[in-house]
């Protein structure tokens, strides 16, 4: 059998609700299983691979952030170093921040083994839970030779998606994860793991970012544009010590003049400003207005992923032209 390590972080996939029809209030039950308990509840997943189970957290994913991303990067490296014969690694995760954890690992990991992030939209205790099949298919995907070289992957609802492109698009539906503009990489079908395209942007393990010695990441905040926005949030982020700010601007990369003025002032104070868009799809380009203001275009990264790339970029350089290059390559 293939060999796969499974790291547990909690989330809906590990949650026990108030009954088999509880699809809404389970997060407040206070019951989350360890990864050992998850596999004990769904023993069928052991038929997919020889599993090594590694507990980390049993929390909801709103609690997961930069310190945990650094921990998970270290844990994956240590797990593979302890057993280089592993075919892949699966990380169980809540869906609220799945795309952020996945993209961070896609930029930080240096292992050749496939890493798959998996979650569920319905708790493990639900009559109609998707936890069982999602975990089973994530293990299959991590073990599949054809998954190698794809970077970090996200698996839910039989769909295999790129960490760079995938985002959560629905609060409750099983098909919540989508890759705008480009679509899925492939499917975990009953007979095979099948792929139809490959990511082209730089990805794990061939990236320039090394977080092995870091205890924390530079502070980067997101300022959301809306009708009448006046730059108050931008100024507060600067005051709080932000090293970078991502503008979740109006499409295709514009905002109210008052917010633009606050962002320009932030640049003059040494804060790097990346302009993304709240639209959820499409590119922000490095046009003349961006260069005149000292801004950096996010390309087609959504604000939360632009934040992650900027955080990692700032661990490597303070040079704006270098950061522009990174946003064009990753």
Buried (B, 14 or more C-beta within 10 A) or exposed (E): EBBBBBBBBBBBBBBBBBEEEBBEEBBEBEBBBBBEBBBEBBEEBBEBBBBBBBBBBBBBBEBBBBEBBBBBBBBBBEBBEEEEEBBBBBBBBBBBBBBBBBBBBBBBBBBEBBBBBBBBBBBBBBEEBBBBBBBBBBBBBBBBEEBEBBBBBBBBBBBBBBBBBBBBEEEEEBEBBBBBEBEBBBBBEEEEBEBEEEBEBBBBBEBBBEBEEBEEBBBBBBBBBEEEBEBEBBBEBBEEEBBBBBBBBBBBBBBBEBBBBBBBBBBEEEBBBBBBBBBEBBBBBBEEEBEEBBBBBBBBBBBBBBBBBBBBBBBBBEEBEEBBEBBEEB
